[in-house]
Amino acid sequence: MSIHQYDDKMRPDQEFITGDLSFLVEGNHGRLLDGRRTTGFIEKYDPASAMFKWRITKYEDKGTYWDMPAEAVKNFQFEKDAKRLEQGQIKIIREQIEQFKEKLVIKVEESQRKKTEDRIKTQKKVIDKWLGENSLFFKSNQAIDFSTFQGVEMLSRDLQEYMKTVNLSKIEEKTANLVALNPNSGEWIKGMEIVLAEIGLVPYHGKIPRTDDIFSGIGRKENRREYLINRLAFIQSYFSLFKLTEVVLYRGMSTEEGWLELPRSLLSCTFKLEVAQAFSDFVSESKYKNSYLLKMTCPVERLFMTFLETEALNRQYKEAEALVLYHEKISI
């Protein structure tokens, strides 16, 4: 099954050079080392955060951009005639990267977890009442259809309207858009992961923030806390109205490299086996060295975002996606 755009006539890897810091020159064209070699170019490098803006020029996300750490340039390849930085410039970038190498570990505190879960339960009751009085979806007497690849438009509208009532619509829009585009772009989702750990839901094992504004404006920690609690409570509320306590999810992965055990806070899954299969490759002669395909039964309490209620997850891609709070019982 093909769920993404793909170029059967893409140029071979031999025509490119694997990226390193010397390629961090504005205007350099190349492509991401993903399965379909998504093309783009370096639009800008920011020395303050040691991050570069990668503008995408192909496939579903054409025209959008990612903000990537400078060291991630190794995950790209560039034209053989691309411009290169001089050694002195490379040394400066290495020094800029060094500022952000410090690791940050936030363990889950059981007392904080209990407080957060109590808050979610309390907010769920508020949302139960709100849905009963205001929901377009539930007034329509529709059922959730897990056989489709399309989210529920009226349920998405319910979420948007509810978020307005608690002044969290902007933070919902930004979070959902980044999840749909690339959760690893920029620092916004990292900020969510840090707060998830501080409120006791998922431990954080990662790097320190590298942008000064990660917890300013609408991204202030108190805003993020309220958003996470309301987001989780909203999903639990509408699933409970259908008397569903758990869902079956799938995940597929293929890599051209060796196995990697990545520290993570959120895990991307799908409600559709076909989608997970599209991400996995078990052909022995293929370029992928390792692959897996998983099925898991997930409690509703661990669902953070799904395609059912999230309009952004139904634009470019039809992946029937679910974003799950990672925990020690999953080892991927």
C-alpha positions as CSV (number, residue, x, y, z in Angstrom):
1,M,0.0,0.0,0.0
2,S,1.3,3.5,-0.9
3,I,0.2,6.2,1.5
4,H,2.7,8.9,0.6
5,Q,3.8,10.6,-2.6
6,Y,6.9,8.9,-4.1
7,D,9.3,9.5,-6.9
8,D,10.1,6.2,-8.7
9,K,12.7,8.1,-10.8
10,M,14.7,9.7,-7.9
11,R,18.4,10.2,-8.5
12,P,20.7,7.6,-6.9
13,D,22.6,8.3,-3.7
14,Q,25.9,8.1,-5.6
15,E,25.2,11.5,-7.1
16,F,25.2,13.2,-3.7
17,I,27.5,13.7,-0.7
18,T,26.4,12.9,2.9
19,G,26.1,16.0,4.9
20,D,28.5,17.4,7.5
21,L,28.9,20.9,9.1
22,S,30.7,22.2,6.1
23,F,27.5,22.1,4.1
24,L,25.6,24.6,6.4
25,V,25.6,27.3,3.7
26,E,22.4,29.2,2.9
27,G,21.1,28.1,-0.5
28,N,22.7,24.6,-0.5
29,H,20.3,22.1,-2.1
30,G,20.0,18.5,-1.1
31,R,17.7,15.9,0.3
32,L,16.8,14.2,3.5
33,L,18.0,10.7,4.0
34,D,14.5,9.3,4.5
35,G,13.0,6.5,2.4
36,R,11.9,8.8,-0.4
37,R,14.8,11.3,-0.3
38,T,12.7,14.4,0.3
39,T,14.4,17.4,-1.4
40,G,14.9,20.8,0.0
41,F,17.5,23.5,0.7
42,I,19.2,25.3,3.6
43,E,17.4,28.6,3.9
44,K,19.0,30.1,6.9
45,Y,21.4,29.2,9.7
46,D,20.9,30.7,13.2
47,P,24.1,30.9,15.2
48,A,22.3,31.8,18.5
49,S,20.6,28.4,18.6
50,A,22.9,26.5,16.3
51,M,19.9,25.5,14.2
52,F,19.2,25.7,10.4
53,K,16.0,26.2,8.5
54,W,15.4,23.4,5.9
55,R,12.8,24.5,3.3
56,I,11.1,21.4,1.7
57,T,10.7,21.5,-2.1
58,K,8.9,18.1,-2.8
59,Y,6.0,15.9,-1.8
60,E,3.1,16.7,0.6
61,D,5.0,19.2,2.7
62,K,6.4,21.3,-0.2
63,G,6.8,24.9,0.8
64,T,7.0,24.3,4.5
65,Y,10.1,24.2,6.6
66,W,11.8,22.5,9.5
67,D,14.1,24.0,12.1
68,M,16.8,21.5,12.7
69,P,19.9,21.4,15.0
70,A,23.1,21.9,13.2
71,E,24.4,18.5,14.0
72,A,21.4,16.9,12.2
73,V,23.0,18.0,8.9
74,K,24.5,14.5,8.8
75,N,20.9,13.2,8.1
76,F,20.9,15.0,4.8
77,Q,22.9,14.7,1.5
78,F,23.9,17.5,-0.8
79,E,24.8,18.1,-4.4
80,K,28.4,17.4,-5.2
81,D,28.9,21.0,-6.3
82,A,27.4,22.5,-3.1
83,K,29.2,25.3,-1.4
84,R,31.4,24.4,1.6
85,L,32.4,26.4,4.7
86,E,36.0,27.0,5.6
87,Q,37.6,25.3,8.6
88,G,37.4,28.4,10.7
89,Q,33.7,28.7,10.1
90,I,33.2,25.1,10.9
91,K,35.1,25.5,14.2
92,I,32.7,28.3,15.2
93,I,29.7,26.2,14.5
94,R,31.1,23.3,16.6
95,E,31.6,25.7,19.5
96,Q,28.0,26.9,19.1
97,I,26.7,23.3,19.1
98,E,28.8,22.6,22.2
99,Q,26.7,25.0,24.3
100,F,23.7,22.7,23.9
101,K,25.2,19.3,24.4
102,E,24.3,19.2,28.1
103,K,21.8,16.4,28.9
104,L,18.6,17.1,30.8
105,V,16.9,14.3,32.8
106,I,13.6,14.8,34.5
107,K,12.3,11.8,36.4
108,V,8.6,11.2,37.1
109,E,7.6,11.9,40.7
110,E,4.8,9.7,41.8
111,S,3.2,12.4,44.0
112,Q,3.1,14.8,41.0
113,R,1.7,12.1,38.7
114,K,-1.2,11.5,41.2
115,K,-1.9,15.3,41.4
116,T,-2.0,15.5,37.6
117,E,-4.2,12.5,37.1
118,D,-6.6,14.0,39.7
119,R,-6.6,17.2,37.7
120,I,-7.3,15.4,34.5
121,K,-10.2,13.5,36.1
122,T,-11.7,16.8,37.4
123,Q,-11.3,18.5,34.0
124,K,-12.8,15.5,32.3
125,K,-16.0,16.0,34.3
126,V,-16.1,19.6,33.1
127,I,-15.6,18.5,29.5
128,D,-18.3,15.7,29.9
129,K,-20.8,18.5,30.8
130,W,-19.5,20.8,28.0
131,L,-19.8,18.1,25.4
132,G,-23.3,17.2,26.6
133,E,-24.4,20.8,26.1
134,N,-22.4,22.0,23.1
135,S,-21.0,19.1,21.1
136,L,-22.1,19.1,17.4
137,F,-20.7,15.6,17.1
138,F,-22.7,14.0,19.8
139,K,-25.8,15.9,18.9
140,S,-25.5,14.3,15.4
141,N,-25.7,10.8,17.0
142,Q,-22.7,9.7,14.9
143,A,-20.5,6.8,15.9
144,I,-16.7,6.8,15.7
145,D,-15.7,5.0,12.6
146,F,-12.3,3.3,13.0
147,S,-12.5,1.8,9.4
148,T,-11.9,5.2,7.8
149,F,-8.7,7.2,7.2
150,Q,-10.5,10.5,7.7
151,G,-11.0,12.2,11.0
152,V,-14.4,13.4,12.3
153,E,-15.0,17.0,11.2
154,M,-17.6,17.8,13.8
155,L,-15.4,16.3,16.6
156,S,-12.5,18.5,15.4
157,R,-14.8,21.5,15.6
158,D,-15.8,20.5,19.1
159,L,-12.2,20.4,20.2
160,Q,-11.5,23.8,18.6
161,E,-14.5,25.4,20.3
162,Y,-13.7,23.9,23.7
163,M,-10.1,25.1,23.5
164,K,-11.4,28.6,22.9
165,T,-13.4,28.5,26.1
166,V,-10.3,27.7,28.1
167,N,-8.0,30.2,26.1
168,L,-5.9,27.4,24.7
169,S,-6.8,27.5,21.0
170,K,-3.5,29.0,19.9
171,I,-1.4,26.5,21.7
172,E,-3.5,23.7,20.3
173,E,-3.1,25.0,16.8
174,K,0.6,25.3,17.1
175,T,1.1,21.9,18.7
176,A,-1.1,20.0,16.2
177,N,0.5,21.7,13.2
178,L,4.0,20.8,14.4
179,V,3.0,17.2,15.2
180,A,1.6,16.9,11.7
181,L,4.6,18.5,10.0
182,N,7.5,17.2,12.1
183,P,7.6,16.9,16.0
184,N,11.4,17.2,15.8
185,S,11.3,20.6,14.1
186,G,12.3,23.3,16.5
187,E,11.9,23.4,20.2
188,W,8.1,23.6,20.7
189,I,7.4,19.9,21.2
190,K,10.6,19.6,23.3
191,G,8.9,22.1,25.6
192,M,5.8,19.9,25.8
193,E,8.0,16.9,26.6
194,I,9.7,18.7,29.4
195,V,6.4,19.8,31.0
196,L,5.0,16.3,30.6
197,A,7.9,15.1,32.8
198,E,7.4,18.0,35.3
199,I,3.7,17.1,35.8
200,G,4.6,13.5,36.4
201,L,3.4,11.7,33.2
202,V,6.4,10.8,31.1
203,P,10.1,11.1,32.1
204,Y,12.3,13.3,29.9
205,H,15.7,12.2,28.7
206,G,17.1,14.7,26.2
207,K,19.0,17.8,25.7
208,I,18.6,21.2,27.3
209,P,16.5,23.8,25.4
210,R,18.5,25.8,22.8
211,T,16.2,28.7,22.1
212,D,15.4,31.4,24.7
213,D,11.7,31.7,23.9
214,I,10.8,28.0,24.4
215,F,8.8,28.9,27.6
216,S,7.7,32.4,26.8
217,G,4.5,33.8,25.3
218,I,1.8,31.2,24.8
219,G,4.5,28.6,25.5
220,R,4.8,29.6,29.2
221,K,4.9,26.5,31.4
222,E,1.6,27.3,33.1
223,N,0.0,27.4,29.7
224,R,1.6,24.2,28.6
225,R,0.4,22.5,31.8
226,E,-3.2,23.6,31.3
227,Y,-3.0,22.6,27.7
228,L,-1.7,19.1,28.4
229,I,-4.3,18.5,31.1
230,N,-7.2,19.7,29.0
231,R,-6.0,17.9,25.9
232,L,-5.7,14.5,27.7
233,A,-9.1,15.1,29.4
234,F,-10.8,15.9,26.2
235,I,-9.8,12.6,24.6
236,Q,-10.7,10.7,27.7
237,S,-14.1,12.4,27.8
238,Y,-15.3,11.6,24.3
239,F,-14.0,8.1,24.3
240,S,-15.7,7.5,27.6
241,L,-19.0,8.6,26.1
242,F,-18.6,5.7,23.7
243,K,-17.7,3.5,26.6
244,L,-14.2,2.8,25.1
245,T,-11.4,2.3,27.6
246,E,-8.7,1.1,25.2
247,V,-7.8,1.1,21.5
248,V,-5.8,-1.2,19.2
249,L,-2.8,0.7,17.5
250,Y,-0.1,-0.3,15.2
251,R,3.4,1.0,14.4
252,G,5.8,0.2,11.6
253,M,9.4,1.3,11.1
254,S,12.3,0.7,8.7
255,T,15.8,2.1,8.9
256,E,18.8,2.0,6.6
257,E,21.0,2.1,9.7
258,G,21.4,-0.1,12.8
259,W,19.0,-0.3,15.7
260,L,18.6,2.8,17.7
261,E,17.1,3.0,21.2
262,L,15.8,6.5,21.3
263,P,14.8,8.4,24.4
264,R,11.3,9.7,23.7
265,S,8.2,11.1,25.4
266,L,5.7,10.6,22.6
267,L,5.3,7.7,20.2
268,S,3.6,8.0,16.8
269,C,1.3,5.1,16.0
270,T,-1.7,4.4,13.7
271,F,-5.2,3.0,14.0
272,K,-4.7,1.3,10.7
273,L,-2.6,-1.9,10.1
274,E,-2.1,-0.9,6.4
275,V,-0.4,2.3,7.4
276,A,2.0,0.6,9.8
277,Q,2.8,-1.9,7.1
278,A,3.6,0.9,4.7
279,F,6.3,2.1,7.1
280,S,7.9,-1.4,7.5
281,D,9.9,-3.3,5.0
282,F,10.7,-7.0,5.2
283,V,12.1,-7.5,1.7
284,S,15.6,-9.0,2.2
285,E,17.1,-7.2,-0.8
286,S,15.8,-3.8,0.1
287,K,18.0,-0.9,1.2
288,Y,16.5,-1.1,4.8
289,K,18.7,-3.0,7.2
290,N,16.2,-3.2,10.0
291,S,12.4,-3.1,10.3
292,Y,9.6,-3.9,12.7
293,L,5.8,-4.1,12.7
294,L,4.0,-3.9,16.1
295,K,0.4,-4.2,17.4
296,M,-0.4,-2.8,20.8
297,T,-3.5,-2.3,22.9
298,C,-3.4,1.2,24.4
299,P,-5.4,2.5,27.3
300,V,-7.3,5.7,26.4
301,E,-5.5,7.5,29.3
302,R,-2.3,7.3,27.3
303,L,-3.6,8.9,24.1
304,F,-2.4,12.5,23.6
305,M,-3.6,13.3,20.1
306,T,-5.4,11.3,17.4
307,F,-6.6,11.9,13.8
308,L,-10.2,11.6,15.0
309,E,-10.3,15.0,16.8
310,T,-7.3,16.7,15.2
311,E,-7.9,18.5,12.0
312,A,-4.2,19.0,11.3
313,L,-3.6,15.3,11.2
314,N,-6.0,15.0,8.2
315,R,-4.4,17.6,5.8
316,Q,-1.3,16.4,4.0
317,Y,-1.3,12.8,5.2
318,K,-4.0,10.2,5.7
319,E,-2.2,8.1,8.3
320,A,-5.0,7.6,10.9
321,E,-2.3,8.7,13.4
322,A,-2.4,8.5,17.2
323,L,0.3,10.1,19.4
324,V,0.8,8.1,22.6
325,L,2.4,9.0,25.9
326,Y,5.5,6.8,26.0
327,H,6.2,4.7,29.1
328,E,8.5,2.0,30.4
329,K,6.3,-0.9,29.2
330,I,7.0,0.1,25.6
331,S,10.6,-0.6,24.6
332,I,11.3,0.6,21.1
